[in-house]
Amino acid sequence: MIGMLRHWAEGEAAQMAVWHDLRQCLGEQRAASCLNGFEDMLDLLKKHGWHAPLILSPEATGYSEDELAIARFVMAATEQRRGVALAEASFLVSPCAMLNLMHAASRAGLPLLCEDCRLRVMMGRRTVH
């Protein structure tokens, strides 16, 4: 998620690279769903956020507090930990946008989480043989 945030902020060429990578990993339909949720989430953060989040460059080695907060929020929303997600969302956006942000974040995060789980299973199988 942090990588997507960082590359998305770099402009159209980087956004196309994100799309291409997601499409390769997730397939076109799941990648489109992921990006739609991601873009909706960014729109809500822009329109209803308490402040513009600090997104570092793709080459940065550390993480900003805003990047970490967004990543924690997306994970909580994706895992359906609603109380945690709403608490995180309260630091990101005004109350009127919290539920929409949670929905968008889960749409963005679920395909990424599913792919991560699939890769972990595949890696586990490779080490067994």
N, C-alpha and C positions, 0 to 999 in steps of 0.2 A: 504494500500500500504506500509506503514512504517512497519507494522507487517510482511508482506511478505519479505521486504528487510532484516529485522533483522533476521528472521528465515532462510532465504535462505543462508545467510552468515555463518550460524552455521554448515553447512555440510549436508551430504546425509540423515541422519536420520531426521533432521529437514525439509529438502526439501520434504521428503516423507510425513511427517506430514502435510505440507502445501498442497500438492497434495490431500491427503485424505480429509482434511477439505474443500478444494474447490470443490472436487468431490461430497461431501455430500451436500453442499449448492447449487451448481450451476448445478449439473449433469455432467456426464463425458464429453460430447462434449463441453459445454461452459467452463468447468474447463480446458480442454486441450487447447482451444483457448486462454484463459486467460494466462495460463502458457507459451504458445508459444510466445505470445506477450511480456510477462514479461522477458523471457530468451533472446529474441531478443533485448529488451531494455537494459538489463544488458550487453550483448555482445557489443552493440554500445557504451555504457558508458565506458566500459573497453578499447575498441579500439580507440575511438575518443574523450574521455573525456579530459577536461583540467587538471583534477586531479582525483585520486581515491576518490570517495565520502566517507565521514566519516559515517559509519553505526554503530550505537550503538548496544549493546547486547539486546536481547529480554527483559531482566529484567530492563533495564534503564527506569527511570521515565520521563525524559525530551526527547527532540528531538534535533538532530544536525541540523545545517543550511542546510547541504546537504540533509538530509532526508526530511526536509520541502520543499526544492526547488524541489526535485523529485516529492513529493506528489502534490505540486501546479501545476507542469508541467503536470503530468498525468491527473489531474482533468481538466485542461484547454484543453488538447488534446482530452480527452473523450467528453467534452461538445462542441467540435468543435469551441472553441474560438481560432482560428488560430493565430491571432496577438499576443495574450497573450502567447500562447504555444510557438510560435517561439521566443518571447522575453525571456521566461524562458529557452528554449533550448539553446539559445546563451551563457548562463552561464554554461551550462552542457557539451556541445560537440562542436567540430569544425563545421564550416558551412557545410562541405560536408556531415555530418551525421544528420543534423537537421530534414529534412523531413522524413527520415527513422525512426528516433527516435520518431517523432511525431506519425507516423503510428503505430509503435510497442506499444507505450504508450496507444493509443486509443484502440488497440486490448486487451491490458491487463486491462485497466480501465473500459471499457464498461460493461463486465459481472459483475464486482464488483459494479458498479453504479446501474445497473438494479436490482441486488439482494438487495442492500441497499434500493432502492425505494420500492421494493416489501415488504420488512420487515416493512417499515414505513407505508405502506397502511394497512398491516395486523395488526399492532399495533393500528392504528387509528380505525379500525373496532372493535377491542376488547374493546377499551375504550368506544365506543358508546353503546354497548350492556350491 
